[in-house]
Amino acid sequence: MIAIAVSRFNEEVTAQLLKNCQAALVPHGFSGDKIAVFHVPGGYELPWLCNELALSDKYDVIIALGCILKGATPQNEHIARSTIQHLHDISIKTRVPVILGVITPTAYAQAVARTKGALDRGKEAAHAALEVLKLRRELKASNG
């Protein structure tokens, strides 16, 4: 089962990332009760949610989707650095893969561009999750 953790901050972007991510999973048999979607207020809360999901032992892979857009102050840099590092740590410590689908654009136009075509980060996160899920299953099978 796949969990998708989504930030509501910059929701017009994150909603599209989620839509694209889900659409990319459907052809591979992941829809309905094989995907669980959870929302948090912002990117800073994503690590907490992903940690809880990983510790629940219900999910084979977790996809974290968010948009930490550059503002007038350096706050985005602090949030992005902390969020990304903690997501990585959760993946290593819990042994549940956490896929990084958190974008850090410098402008709103860049954020929107990353929800379309070749730059579609929602679709990219889904494909990464599928690849890691396959590898995880192969490793479990080979280890008996």
N, CA, C and O atoms as CSV, one atom per row, in Angstrom:
chain,resi,resn,atom,element,x,y,z
A,1,MET,N,N,0.839,-1.177,0.000
A,1,MET,CA,C,0.000,0.000,0.000
A,1,MET,C,C,0.888,1.246,0.000
A,1,MET,O,O,1.960,1.263,0.607
A,2,ILE,N,N,0.423,2.281,-0.689
A,2,ILE,CA,C,1.167,3.527,-0.805
A,2,ILE,C,C,0.442,4.623,-0.036
A,2,ILE,O,O,-0.775,4.768,-0.150
A,3,ALA,N,N,1.192,5.393,0.747
A,3,ALA,CA,C,0.662,6.584,1.408
A,3,ALA,C,C,1.212,7.807,0.696
A,3,ALA,O,O,2.376,7.845,0.296
A,4,ILE,N,N,0.359,8.795,0.547
A,4,ILE,CA,C,0.782,10.079,-0.013
A,4,ILE,C,C,0.492,11.145,1.031
A,4,ILE,O,O,-0.654,11.338,1.437
A,5,ALA,N,N,1.538,11.832,1.460
A,5,ALA,CA,C,1.429,12.932,2.413
A,5,ALA,C,C,1.531,14.233,1.630
A,5,ALA,O,O,2.502,14.446,0.904
A,6,VAL,N,N,0.543,15.098,1.772
A,6,VAL,CA,C,0.477,16.311,0.953
A,6,VAL,C,C,0.334,17.555,1.829
A,6,VAL,O,O,-0.488,17.601,2.744
A,7,SER,N,N,1.142,18.545,1.529
A,7,SER,CA,C,1.041,19.843,2.186
A,7,SER,C,C,-0.058,20.663,1.525
A,7,SER,O,O,-0.187,20.663,0.300
A,8,ARG,N,N,-0.851,21.363,2.333
A,8,ARG,CA,C,-1.888,22.237,1.792
A,8,ARG,C,C,-1.339,23.624,1.424
A,8,ARG,O,O,-1.951,24.333,0.625
A,9,PHE,N,N,-0.196,24.016,1.997
A,9,PHE,CA,C,0.358,25.333,1.699
A,9,PHE,C,C,0.722,25.379,0.214
A,9,PHE,O,O,1.312,24.432,-0.305
A,10,ASN,N,N,0.380,26.453,-0.463
A,10,ASN,CA,C,0.503,26.553,-1.930
A,10,ASN,C,C,-0.359,25.471,-2.583
A,10,ASN,O,O,0.072,24.766,-3.496
A,11,GLU,N,N,-1.585,25.368,-2.083
A,11,GLU,CA,C,-2.482,24.269,-2.451
A,11,GLU,C,C,-2.779,24.169,-3.943
A,11,GLU,O,O,-2.997,23.071,-4.456
A,12,GLU,N,N,-2.790,25.292,-4.642
A,12,GLU,CA,C,-3.048,25.220,-6.079
A,12,GLU,C,C,-1.958,24.402,-6.778
A,12,GLU,O,O,-2.218,23.763,-7.797
A,13,VAL,N,N,-0.763,24.423,-6.241
A,13,VAL,CA,C,0.346,23.640,-6.795
A,13,VAL,C,C,0.323,22.218,-6.246
A,13,VAL,O,O,0.444,21.259,-7.008
A,14,THR,N,N,0.169,22.074,-4.929
A,14,THR,CA,C,0.230,20.739,-4.331
A,14,THR,C,C,-0.956,19.869,-4.744
A,14,THR,O,O,-0.826,18.649,-4.845
A,15,ALA,N,N,-2.102,20.487,-4.981
A,15,ALA,CA,C,-3.258,19.726,-5.454
A,15,ALA,C,C,-2.976,19.129,-6.832
A,15,ALA,O,O,-3.372,18.000,-7.121
A,16,GLN,N,N,-2.293,19.893,-7.672
A,16,GLN,CA,C,-1.946,19.391,-9.005
A,16,GLN,C,C,-0.867,18.313,-8.917
A,16,GLN,O,O,-0.909,17.332,-9.660
A,17,LEU,N,N,0.101,18.489,-8.012
A,17,LEU,CA,C,1.107,17.443,-7.806
A,17,LEU,C,C,0.428,16.144,-7.392
A,17,LEU,O,O,0.768,15.074,-7.896
A,18,LEU,N,N,-0.531,16.237,-6.475
A,18,LEU,CA,C,-1.264,15.056,-6.008
A,18,LEU,C,C,-2.044,14.411,-7.148
A,18,LEU,O,O,-1.990,13.196,-7.338
A,19,LYS,N,N,-2.756,15.218,-7.892
A,19,LYS,CA,C,-3.556,14.698,-9.015
A,19,LYS,C,C,-2.659,13.950,-10.010
A,19,LYS,O,O,-2.994,12.851,-10.450
A,20,ASN,N,N,-1.531,14.548,-10.356
A,20,ASN,CA,C,-0.603,13.931,-11.311
A,20,ASN,C,C,0.030,12.670,-10.737
A,20,ASN,O,O,0.224,11.688,-11.454
A,21,CYS,N,N,0.348,12.695,-9.459
A,21,CYS,CA,C,0.935,11.533,-8.797
A,21,CYS,C,C,-0.048,10.364,-8.818
A,21,CYS,O,O,0.312,9.247,-9.190
A,22,GLN,N,N,-1.283,10.627,-8.419
A,22,GLN,CA,C,-2.304,9.575,-8.402
A,22,GLN,C,C,-2.551,9.031,-9.808
A,22,GLN,O,O,-2.680,7.820,-9.992
A,23,ALA,N,N,-2.617,9.911,-10.790
A,23,ALA,CA,C,-2.860,9.474,-12.172
A,23,ALA,C,C,-1.743,8.568,-12.670
A,23,ALA,O,O,-1.993,7.634,-13.432
A,24,ALA,N,N,-0.515,8.837,-12.248
A,24,ALA,CA,C,0.625,8.014,-12.671
A,24,ALA,C,C,0.639,6.653,-11.976
A,24,ALA,O,O,1.225,5.704,-12.495
A,25,LEU,N,N,0.007,6.547,-10.820
A,25,LEU,CA,C,-0.028,5.280,-10.090
A,25,LEU,C,C,-1.117,4.329,-10.592
A,25,LEU,O,O,-0.960,3.110,-10.525
A,26,VAL,N,N,-2.215,4.886,-11.092
A,26,VAL,CA,C,-3.371,4.085,-11.514
A,26,VAL,C,C,-3.021,2.996,-12.529
A,26,VAL,O,O,-3.455,1.859,-12.344
A,27,PRO,N,N,-2.263,3.279,-13.588
A,27,PRO,CA,C,-1.966,2.226,-14.565
A,27,PRO,C,C,-1.165,1.055,-13.985
A,27,PRO,O,O,-1.052,0.001,-14.610
A,28,HIS,N,N,-0.618,1.249,-12.797
A,28,HIS,CA,C,0.190,0.212,-12.157
A,28,HIS,C,C,-0.580,-0.494,-11.049
A,28,HIS,O,O,0.001,-1.195,-10.221
A,29,GLY,N,N,-1.896,-0.299,-11.045
A,29,GLY,CA,C,-2.755,-1.005,-10.093
A,29,GLY,C,C,-2.926,-0.328,-8.751
A,29,GLY,O,O,-3.442,-0.939,-7.815
A,30,PHE,N,N,-2.506,0.917,-8.636
A,30,PHE,CA,C,-2.637,1.619,-7.362
A,30,PHE,C,C,-3.708,2.698,-7.462
A,30,PHE,O,O,-3.490,3.774,-8.017
A,31,SER,N,N,-4.852,2.378,-6.915
A,31,SER,CA,C,-5.951,3.335,-6.813
A,31,SER,C,C,-6.862,2.853,-5.695
A,31,SER,O,O,-6.640,1.792,-5.110
A,32,GLY,N,N,-7.866,3.627,-5.410
A,32,GLY,CA,C,-8.835,3.230,-4.386
A,32,GLY,C,C,-8.184,2.919,-3.051
A,32,GLY,O,O,-7.481,3.752,-2.479
A,33,ASP,N,N,-8.426,1.702,-2.558
A,33,ASP,CA,C,-7.938,1.334,-1.229
A,33,ASP,C,C,-6.458,0.943,-1.204
A,33,ASP,O,O,-5.951,0.536,-0.159
A,34,LYS,N,N,-5.765,1.059,-2.327
A,34,LYS,CA,C,-4.321,0.775,-2.355
A,34,LYS,C,C,-3.481,2.042,-2.194
A,34,LYS,O,O,-2.252,1.990,-2.147
A,35,ILE,N,N,-4.179,3.188,-2.111
A,35,ILE,CA,C,-3.522,4.474,-1.886
A,35,ILE,C,C,-4.260,5.174,-0.753
A,35,ILE,O,O,-5.491,5.215,-0.738
A,36,ALA,N,N,-3.509,5.722,0.190
A,36,ALA,CA,C,-4.101,6.523,1.262
A,36,ALA,C,C,-3.488,7.921,1.184
A,36,ALA,O,O,-2.266,8.066,1.143
A,37,VAL,N,N,-4.327,8.933,1.164
A,37,VAL,CA,C,-3.870,10.317,1.045
A,37,VAL,C,C,-4.154,11.044,2.365
A,37,VAL,O,O,-5.250,10.964,2.918
A,38,PHE,N,N,-3.137,11.750,2.845
A,38,PHE,CA,C,-3.230,12.514,4.085
A,38,PHE,C,C,-2.720,13.927,3.834
A,38,PHE,O,O,-1.775,14.125,3.070
A,39,HIS,N,N,-3.345,14.902,4.475
A,39,HIS,CA,C,-2.952,16.298,4.303
A,39,HIS,C,C,-2.461,16.905,5.615
A,39,HIS,O,O,-2.939,16.562,6.697
A,40,VAL,N,N,-1.509,17.801,5.495
A,40,VAL,CA,C,-1.018,18.603,6.619
A,40,VAL,C,C,-1.013,20.070,6.181
A,40,VAL,O,O,-1.060,20.362,4.986
A,41,PRO,N,N,-0.956,20.988,7.143
A,41,PRO,CA,C,-1.010,22.407,6.772
A,41,PRO,C,C,0.116,22.868,5.847
A,41,PRO,O,O,-0.137,23.574,4.871
A,42,GLY,N,N,1.363,22.472,6.145
A,42,GLY,CA,C,2.480,22.970,5.349
A,42,GLY,C,C,3.605,21.974,5.247
A,42,GLY,O,O,3.530,20.872,5.791
A,43,GLY,N,N,4.658,22.371,4.541
A,43,GLY,CA,C,5.815,21.501,4.345
A,43,GLY,C,C,6.512,21.130,5.640
A,43,GLY,O,O,7.050,20.031,5.770
A,44,TYR,N,N,6.503,22.042,6.593
A,44,TYR,CA,C,7.174,21.790,7.865
A,44,TYR,C,C,6.543,20.623,8.627
A,44,TYR,O,O,7.216,19.960,9.416
A,45,GLU,N,N,5.266,20.373,8.394
A,45,GLU,CA,C,4.553,19.283,9.078
A,45,GLU,C,C,4.673,17.947,8.354
A,45,GLU,O,O,4.295,16.913,8.904
A,46,LEU,N,N,5.185,17.952,7.148
A,46,LEU,CA,C,5.319,16.706,6.393
A,46,LEU,C,C,6.164,15.651,7.099
A,46,LEU,O,O,5.757,14.490,7.121
A,47,PRO,N,N,7.312,15.986,7.674
A,47,PRO,CA,C,8.105,14.955,8.350
A,47,PRO,C,C,7.350,14.272,9.500
A,47,PRO,O,O,7.433,13.055,9.667
A,48,TRP,N,N,6.627,15.052,10.275
A,48,TRP,CA,C,5.850,14.438,11.363
A,48,TRP,C,C,4.870,13.417,10.802
A,48,TRP,O,O,4.809,12.283,11.276
A,49,LEU,N,N,4.100,13.822,9.789
A,49,LEU,CA,C,3.116,12.917,9.202
A,49,LEU,C,C,3.791,11.685,8.601
A,49,LEU,O,O,3.345,10.562,8.833
A,50,CYS,N,N,4.850,11.883,7.838
A,50,CYS,CA,C,5.540,10.744,7.221
A,50,CYS,C,C,6.107,9.795,8.270
A,50,CYS,O,O,6.094,8.580,8.077
A,51,ASN,N,N,6.601,10.337,9.371
A,51,ASN,CA,C,7.110,9.495,10.445
A,51,ASN,C,C,5.984,8.656,11.044
A,51,ASN,O,O,6.154,7.457,11.267
A,52,GLU,N,N,4.849,9.274,11.303
A,52,GLU,CA,C,3.699,8.539,11.846
A,52,GLU,C,C,3.237,7.451,10.875
A,52,GLU,O,O,2.921,6.336,11.290
A,53,LEU,N,N,3.201,7.776,9.597
A,53,LEU,CA,C,2.791,6.793,8.588
A,53,LEU,C,C,3.783,5.633,8.527
A,53,LEU,O,O,3.382,4.472,8.441
A,54,ALA,N,N,5.062,5.944,8.570
A,54,ALA,CA,C,6.086,4.898,8.523
A,54,ALA,C,C,5.999,3.996,9.753
A,54,ALA,O,O,6.120,2.776,9.643
A,55,LEU,N,N,5.793,4.593,10.911
A,55,LEU,CA,C,5.723,3.817,12.149
A,55,LEU,C,C,4.443,2.988,12.263
A,55,LEU,O,O,4.374,2.058,13.066
A,56,SER,N,N,3.439,3.324,11.466
A,56,SER,CA,C,2.176,2.580,11.513
A,56,SER,C,C,2.312,1.167,10.950
A,56,SER,O,O,1.470,0.306,11.209
A,57,ASP,N,N,3.364,0.933,10.188
A,57,ASP,CA,C,3.617,-0.366,9.563
A,57,ASP,C,C,2.515,-0.787,8.584
A,57,ASP,O,O,2.310,-1.978,8.351
A,58,LYS,N,N,1.812,0.191,8.016
A,58,LYS,CA,C,0.733,-0.086,7.063
A,58,LYS,C,C,1.147,0.161,5.613
A,58,LYS,O,O,0.486,-0.306,4.686
A,59,TYR,N,N,2.250,0.903,5.422
A,59,TYR,CA,C,2.587,1.371,4.079
A,59,TYR,C,C,3.946,0.861,3.634
A,59,TYR,O,O,4.896,0.812,4.416
A,60,ASP,N,N,4.022,0.481,2.365
A,60,ASP,CA,C,5.270,-0.018,1.788
A,60,ASP,C,C,6.165,1.114,1.307
A,60,ASP,O,O,7.386,0.973,1.241
A,61,VAL,N,N,5.549,2.218,0.978
A,61,VAL,CA,C,6.276,3.402,0.516
A,61,VAL,C,C,5.405,4.620,0.791
A,61,VAL,O,O,4.177,4.548,0.758
A,62,ILE,N,N,6.065,5.737,1.063
A,62,ILE,CA,C,5.373,6.994,1.343
A,62,ILE,C,C,5.881,8.038,0.362
A,62,ILE,O,O,7.085,8.168,0.145
A,63,ILE,N,N,4.958,8.775,-0.223
A,63,ILE,CA,C,5.317,9.870,-1.123
A,63,ILE,C,C,4.984,11.175,-0.408
A,63,ILE,O,O,3.846,11.376,0.014
A,64,ALA,N,N,5.959,12.055,-0.269
A,64,ALA,CA,C,5.752,13.365,0.356
A,64,ALA,C,C,5.679,14.420,-0.739
A,64,ALA,O,O,6.621,14.582,-1.514
A,65,LEU,N,N,4.559,15.139,-0.804
A,65,LEU,CA,C,4.356,16.177,-1.810
A,65,LEU,C,C,4.176,17.527,-1.137
A,65,LEU,O,O,3.395,17.664,-0.195
A,66,GLY,N,N,4.897,18.513,-1.623
A,66,GLY,CA,C,4.771,19.853,-1.081
A,66,GLY,C,C,5.397,20.872,-2.000
A,66,GLY,O,O,6.070,20.532,-2.973
A,67,CYS,N,N,5.162,22.139,-1.673
A,67,CYS,CA,C,5.726,23.242,-2.440
A,67,CYS,C,C,6.180,24.306,-1.457
A,67,CYS,O,O,5.364,25.008,-0.860
A,68,ILE,N,N,7.489,24.416,-1.296
A,68,ILE,CA,C,8.064,25.423,-0.413
A,68,ILE,C,C,8.620,26.524,-1.306
A,68,ILE,O,O,9.745,26.451,-1.802
A,69,LEU,N,N,7.802,27.532,-1.490
A,69,LEU,CA,C,8.084,28.618,-2.437
A,69,LEU,C,C,8.918,29.713,-1.778
A,69,LEU,O,O,8.661,30.109,-0.641
A,70,LYS,N,N,9.908,30.188,-2.504
A,70,LYS,CA,C,10.773,31.259,-1.994
A,70,LYS,C,C,9.943,32.516,-1.772
A,70,LYS,O,O,9.140,32.918,-2.615
A,71,GLY,N,N,10.162,33.116,-0.623
A,71,GLY,CA,C,9.472,34.365,-0.296
A,71,GLY,C,C,10.456,35.499,-0.126
A,71,GLY,O,O,11.595,35.427,-0.589
A,72,ALA,N,N,10.012,36.540,0.537
A,72,ALA,CA,C,10.846,37.727,0.736
A,72,ALA,C,C,11.871,37.546,1.855
A,72,ALA,O,O,12.834,38.308,1.950
A,73,THR,N,N,11.664,36.545,2.693
A,73,THR,CA,C,12.588,36.268,3.795
A,73,THR,C,C,13.204,34.885,3.583
A,73,THR,O,O,12.720,34.127,2.742
A,74,PRO,N,N,14.249,34.541,4.317
A,74,PRO,CA,C,14.891,33.229,4.153
A,74,PRO,C,C,14.148,32.074,4.831
A,74,PRO,O,O,14.681,30.967,4.908
A,75,GLN,N,N,12.949,32.306,5.315
A,75,GLN,CA,C,12.199,31.259,6.013
A,75,GLN,C,C,12.069,29.987,5.165
A,75,GLN,O,O,12.181,28.879,5.689
A,76,ASN,N,N,11.837,30.143,3.871
A,76,ASN,CA,C,11.682,28.984,2.996
A,76,ASN,C,C,12.926,28.102,3.005
A,76,ASN,O,O,12.820,26.878,2.929
A,77,GLU,N,N,14.095,28.715,3.098
A,77,GLU,CA,C,15.336,27.938,3.111
A,77,GLU,C,C,15.419,27.076,4.363
A,77,GLU,O,O,15.827,25.917,4.300
A,78,HIS,N,N,15.034,27.643,5.495
A,78,HIS,CA,C,15.066,26.893,6.752
A,78,HIS,C,C,14.056,25.747,6.727
A,78,HIS,O,O,14.366,24.629,7.137
A,79,ILE,N,N,12.854,26.030,6.247
A,79,ILE,CA,C,11.815,25.007,6.177
A,79,ILE,C,C,12.214,23.915,5.196
A,79,ILE,O,O,12.087,22.731,5.507
A,80,ALA,N,N,12.691,24.290,4.026
A,80,ALA,CA,C,13.082,23.306,3.015
A,80,ALA,C,C,14.206,22.410,3.522
A,80,ALA,O,O,14.130,21.187,3.401
A,81,ARG,N,N,15.234,23.006,4.082
A,81,ARG,CA,C,16.380,22.233,4.575
A,81,ARG,C,C,15.946,21.238,5.647
A,81,ARG,O,O,16.302,20.061,5.589
A,82,SER,N,N,15.188,21.707,6.610
A,82,SER,CA,C,14.724,20.856,7.703
A,82,SER,C,C,13.796,19.756,7.188
A,82,SER,O,O,13.957,18.588,7.542
A,83,THR,N,N,12.844,20.124,6.368
A,83,THR,CA,C,11.872,19.158,5.842
A,83,THR,C,C,12.569,18.052,5.060
A,83,THR,O,O,12.326,16.869,5.301
A,84,ILE,N,N,13.414,18.425,4.146
A,84,ILE,CA,C,14.079,17.439,3.297
A,84,ILE,C,C,14.999,16.538,4.110
A,84,ILE,O,O,15.023,15.326,3.892
A,85,GLN,N,N,15.748,17.103,5.032
A,85,GLN,CA,C,16.640,16.294,5.871
A,85,GLN,C,C,15.845,15.324,6.739
A,85,GLN,O,O,16.217,14.158,6.866
A,86,HIS,N,N,14.758,15.797,7.333
A,86,HIS,CA,C,13.962,14.917,8.179
A,86,HIS,C,C,13.272,13.815,7.370
A,86,HIS,O,O,13.175,12.681,7.839
A,87,LEU,N,N,12.799,14.123,6.186
A,87,LEU,CA,C,12.189,13.082,5.351
A,87,LEU,C,C,13.212,11.993,5.035
A,87,LEU,O,O,12.894,10.805,5.068
A,88,HIS,N,N,14.432,12.402,4.732
A,88,HIS,CA,C,15.504,11.440,4.457
A,88,HIS,C,C,15.779,10.599,5.699
A,88,HIS,O,O,15.896,9.377,5.609
A,89,ASP,N,N,15.883,11.243,6.845
A,89,ASP,CA,C,16.150,10.527,8.095
A,89,ASP,C,C,15.057,9.504,8.408
A,89,ASP,O,O,15.349,8.394,8.853
A,90,ILE,N,N,13.812,9.879,8.177
A,90,ILE,CA,C,12.688,8.966,8.434
A,90,ILE,C,C,12.821,7.727,7.570
A,90,ILE,O,O,12.632,6.607,8.043
A,91,SER,N,N,13.142,7.927,6.321
A,91,SER,CA,C,13.305,6.813,5.391
A,91,SER,C,C,14.392,5.851,5.865
A,91,SER,O,O,14.214,4.634,5.819
A,92,ILE,N,N,15.503,6.397,6.314
A,92,ILE,CA,C,16.627,5.566,6.764
A,92,ILE,C,C,16.301,4.877,8.089
A,92,ILE,O,O,16.514,3.673,8.228
A,93,LYS,N,N,15.792,5.623,9.050
A,93,LYS,CA,C,15.553,5.082,10.389
A,93,LYS,C,C,14.417,4.066,10.441
A,93,LYS,O,O,14.504,3.081,11.174
A,94,THR,N,N,13.351,4.292,9.671
A,94,THR,CA,C,12.200,3.387,9.727
A,94,THR,C,C,12.271,2.276,8.690
A,94,THR,O,O,11.529,1.298,8.766
A,95,ARG,N,N,13.160,2.429,7.728
A,95,ARG,CA,C,13.314,1.485,6.617
A,95,ARG,C,C,12.083,1.448,5.698
A,95,ARG,O,O,11.893,0.502,4.935
A,96,VAL,N,N,11.258,2.490,5.787
A,96,VAL,CA,C,10.139,2.666,4.861
A,96,VAL,C,C,10.548,3.793,3.915
A,96,VAL,O,O,10.773,4.918,4.360
A,97,PRO,N,N,10.647,3.508,2.628
A,97,PRO,CA,C,11.069,4.558,1.684
A,97,PRO,C,C,10.126,5.761,1.692
A,97,PRO,O,O,8.906,5.615,1.611
A,98,VAL,N,N,10.709,6.931,1.792
A,98,VAL,CA,C,9.963,8.184,1.692
A,98,VAL,C,C,10.458,8.883,0.434
A,98,VAL,O,O,11.623,9.268,0.337
A,99,ILE,N,N,9.567,9.039,-0.512
A,99,ILE,CA,C,9.906,9.642,-1.801
A,99,ILE,C,C,9.741,11.152,-1.712
A,99,ILE,O,O,8.709,11.647,-1.258
A,100,LEU,N,N,10.750,11.870,-2.142
A,100,LEU,CA,C,10.732,13.327,-2.078
A,100,LEU,C,C,10.019,13.914,-3.297
A,100,LEU,O,O,10.539,13.908,-4.413
A,101,GLY,N,N,8.827,14.413,-3.047
A,101,GLY,CA,C,8.065,15.120,-4.065
A,101,GLY,C,C,7.803,16.545,-3.613
A,101,GLY,O,O,6.797,17.151,-3.982
A,102,VAL,N,N,8.715,17.071,-2.812
A,102,VAL,CA,C,8.608,18.434,-2.309
A,102,VAL,C,C,9.452,19.315,-3.219
A,102,VAL,O,O,10.661,19.122,-3.343
A,103,ILE,N,N,8.802,20.279,-3.850
A,103,ILE,CA,C,9.528,21.178,-4.744
A,103,ILE,C,C,9.870,22.464,-3.996
A,103,ILE,O,O,9.169,22.866,-3.068
A,104,THR,N,N,10.966,23.102,-4.422
A,104,THR,CA,C,11.440,24.333,-3.775
A,104,THR,C,C,11.719,25.412,-4.820
A,104,THR,O,O,12.858,25.858,-4.959
A,105,PRO,N,N,10.697,25.830,-5.547
A,105,PRO,CA,C,10.896,26.812,-6.612
A,105,PRO,C,C,11.173,28.212,-6.061
A,105,PRO,O,O,10.830,28.534,-4.923
A,106,THR,N,N,11.797,29.023,-6.894
A,106,THR,CA,C,12.083,30.401,-6.502
A,106,THR,C,C,10.981,31.365,-6.941
A,106,THR,O,O,10.967,32.525,-6.530
A,107,ALA,N,N,10.066,30.889,-7.768
A,107,ALA,CA,C,8.973,31.740,-8.237
A,107,ALA,C,C,7.736,30.879,-8.496
A,107,ALA,O,O,7.840,29.684,-8.769
A,108,TYR,N,N,6.578,31.504,-8.406
A,108,TYR,CA,C,5.324,30.781,-8.604
A,108,TYR,C,C,5.266,30.131,-9.995
A,108,TYR,O,O,4.780,29.008,-10.132
A,109,ALA,N,N,5.750,30.819,-11.006
A,109,ALA,CA,C,5.745,30.260,-12.363
A,109,ALA,C,C,6.561,28.974,-12.436
A,109,ALA,O,O,6.183,28.037,-13.140
A,110,GLN,N,N,7.676,28.926,-11.714
A,110,GLN,CA,C,8.479,27.685,-11.648
A,110,GLN,C,C,7.681,26.574,-10.985
A,110,GLN,O,O,7.734,25.424,-11.421
A,111,ALA,N,N,6.945,26.910,-9.938
A,111,ALA,CA,C,6.135,25.908,-9.239
A,111,ALA,C,C,5.104,25.306,-10.185
A,111,ALA,O,O,4.963,24.086,-10.261
A,112,VAL,N,N,4.397,26.147,-10.895
A,112,VAL,CA,C,3.377,25.678,-11.839
A,112,VAL,C,C,4.019,24.842,-12.936
A,112,VAL,O,O,3.469,23.817,-13.340
A,113,ALA,N,N,5.175,25.271,-13.418
A,113,ALA,CA,C,5.869,24.524,-14.480
A,113,ALA,C,C,6.226,23.113,-14.029
A,113,ALA,O,O,6.315,22.204,-14.854
A,114,ARG,N,N,6.429,22.925,-12.737
A,114,ARG,CA,C,6.803,21.611,-12.208
A,114,ARG,C,C,5.600,20.709,-11.966
A,114,ARG,O,O,5.718,19.671,-11.316
A,115,THR,N,N,4.454,21.102,-12.484
A,115,THR,CA,C,3.259,20.261,-12.439
A,115,THR,C,C,2.807,19.868,-13.839
A,115,THR,O,O,1.702,19.356,-14.016
A,116,LYS,N,N,3.661,20.107,-14.841
A,116,LYS,CA,C,3.277,19.867,-16.235
A,116,LYS,C,C,4.405,19.223,-17.026
A,116,LYS,O,O,5.582,19.409,-16.716
A,117,GLY,N,N,4.040,18.474,-18.035
A,117,GLY,CA,C,4.993,17.961,-19.016
A,117,GLY,C,C,6.208,17.268,-18.444
A,117,GLY,O,O,6.107,16.477,-17.506
A,118,ALA,N,N,7.367,17.575,-19.022
A,118,ALA,CA,C,8.619,16.918,-18.637
A,118,ALA,C,C,9.056,17.264,-17.217
A,118,ALA,O,O,9.837,16.527,-16.616
A,119,LEU,N,N,8.563,18.374,-16.674
A,119,LEU,CA,C,8.939,18.782,-15.318
A,119,LEU,C,C,7.927,18.329,-14.265
A,119,LEU,O,O,8.012,18.763,-13.116
A,120,ASP,N,N,6.978,17.472,-14.623
A,120,ASP,CA,C,5.901,17.044,-13.726
A,120,ASP,C,C,6.464,16.255,-12.545
A,120,ASP,O,O,6.744,15.062,-12.657
A,121,ARG,N,N,6.625,16.943,-11.407
A,121,ARG,CA,C,7.238,16.321,-10.232
A,121,ARG,C,C,6.278,15.375,-9.509
A,121,ARG,O,O,6.736,14.487,-8.790
A,122,GLY,N,N,4.980,15.533,-9.672
A,122,GLY,CA,C,4.022,14.587,-9.088
A,122,GLY,C,C,4.135,13.229,-9.756
A,122,GLY,O,O,4.188,12.196,-9.089
A,123,LYS,N,N,4.170,13.244,-11.070
A,123,LYS,CA,C,4.345,12.010,-11.846
A,123,LYS,C,C,5.709,11.389,-11.560
A,123,LYS,O,O,5.829,10.172,-11.417
A,124,GLU,N,N,6.723,12.224,-11.480
A,124,GLU,CA,C,8.078,11.759,-11.203
A,124,GLU,C,C,8.157,11.066,-9.837
A,124,GLU,O,O,8.820,10.039,-9.698
A,125,ALA,N,N,7.485,11.627,-8.840
A,125,ALA,CA,C,7.471,11.030,-7.501
A,125,ALA,C,C,6.771,9.673,-7.528
A,125,ALA,O,O,7.210,8.727,-6.874
A,126,ALA,N,N,5.686,9.585,-8.283
A,126,ALA,CA,C,4.973,8.305,-8.407
A,126,ALA,C,C,5.864,7.249,-9.042
A,126,ALA,O,O,5.908,6.111,-8.576
A,127,HIS,N,N,6.564,7.612,-10.089
A,127,HIS,CA,C,7.449,6.650,-10.764
A,127,HIS,C,C,8.595,6.213,-9.851
A,127,HIS,O,O,8.980,5.044,-9.849
A,128,ALA,N,N,9.133,7.147,-9.083
A,128,ALA,CA,C,10.188,6.795,-8.127
A,128,ALA,C,C,9.646,5.839,-7.075
A,128,ALA,O,O,10.318,4.877,-6.704
A,129,ALA,N,N,8.441,6.095,-6.596
A,129,ALA,CA,C,7.819,5.217,-5.596
A,129,ALA,C,C,7.615,3.815,-6.145
A,129,ALA,O,O,7.874,2.832,-5.450
A,130,LEU,N,N,7.158,3.713,-7.376
A,130,LEU,CA,C,6.940,2.398,-7.990
A,130,LEU,C,C,8.254,1.631,-8.136
A,130,LEU,O,O,8.311,0.427,-7.887
A,131,GLU,N,N,9.301,2.337,-8.541
A,131,GLU,CA,C,10.602,1.695,-8.711
A,131,GLU,C,C,11.160,1.213,-7.367
A,131,GLU,O,O,11.668,0.096,-7.264
A,132,VAL,N,N,11.060,2.056,-6.350
A,132,VAL,CA,C,11.558,1.682,-5.024
A,132,VAL,C,C,10.717,0.562,-4.425
A,132,VAL,O,O,11.252,-0.331,-3.768
A,133,LEU,N,N,9.418,0.603,-4.645
A,133,LEU,CA,C,8.532,-0.449,-4.154
A,133,LEU,C,C,8.901,-1.802,-4.769
A,133,LEU,O,O,8.944,-2.817,-4.073
A,134,LYS,N,N,9.161,-1.808,-6.058
A,134,LYS,CA,C,9.573,-3.035,-6.742
A,134,LYS,C,C,10.896,-3.556,-6.164
A,134,LYS,O,O,11.040,-4.747,-5.889
A,135,LEU,N,N,11.836,-2.660,-5.992
A,135,LEU,CA,C,13.130,-3.040,-5.431
A,135,LEU,C,C,12.977,-3.556,-4.000
A,135,LEU,O,O,13.604,-4.546,-3.622
A,136,ARG,N,N,12.154,-2.890,-3.217
A,136,ARG,CA,C,11.930,-3.326,-1.828
A,136,ARG,C,C,11.356,-4.742,-1.787
A,136,ARG,O,O,11.768,-5.561,-0.965
A,137,ARG,N,N,10.416,-5.021,-2.664
A,137,ARG,CA,C,9.815,-6.361,-2.717
A,137,ARG,C,C,10.835,-7.406,-3.167
A,137,ARG,O,O,10.858,-8.521,-2.647
A,138,GLU,N,N,11.670,-7.042,-4.126
A,138,GLU,CA,C,12.722,-7.968,-4.581
A,138,GLU,C,C,13.713,-8.265,-3.457
A,138,GLU,O,O,14.130,-9.410,-3.286
A,139,LEU,N,N,14.086,-7.253,-2.699
A,139,LEU,CA,C,15.016,-7.443,-1.591
A,139,LEU,C,C,14.407,-8.332,-0.514
A,139,LEU,O,O,15.089,-9.199,0.033
A,140,LYS,N,N,13.133,-8.124,-0.206
A,140,LYS,CA,C,12.460,-8.964,0.798
A,140,LYS,C,C,12.379,-10.402,0.334
A,140,LYS,O,O,12.581,-11.323,1.125
A,141,ALA,N,N,12.083,-10.608,-0.954
A,141,ALA,CA,C,11.980,-11.957,-1.486
A,141,ALA,C,C,13.336,-12.670,-1.468
A,141,ALA,O,O,13.409,-13.866,-1.185
A,142,SER,N,N,14.385,-11.943,-1.765
A,142,SER,CA,C,15.717,-12.561,-1.805
A,142,SER,C,C,16.275,-12.849,-0.400
A,142,SER,O,O,17.160,-13.687,-0.227
A,143,ASN,N,N,15.738,-12.138,0.587
A,143,ASN,CA,C,16.181,-12.350,1.961
A,143,ASN,C,C,15.326,-13.389,2.701
A,143,ASN,O,O,15.533,-13.655,3.885
A,144,GLY,N,N,14.364,-13.966,1.977
A,144,GLY,CA,C,13.545,-15.038,2.518
A,144,GLY,C,C,12.500,-14.570,3.409
A,144,GLY,O,O,11.733,-15.375,3.937
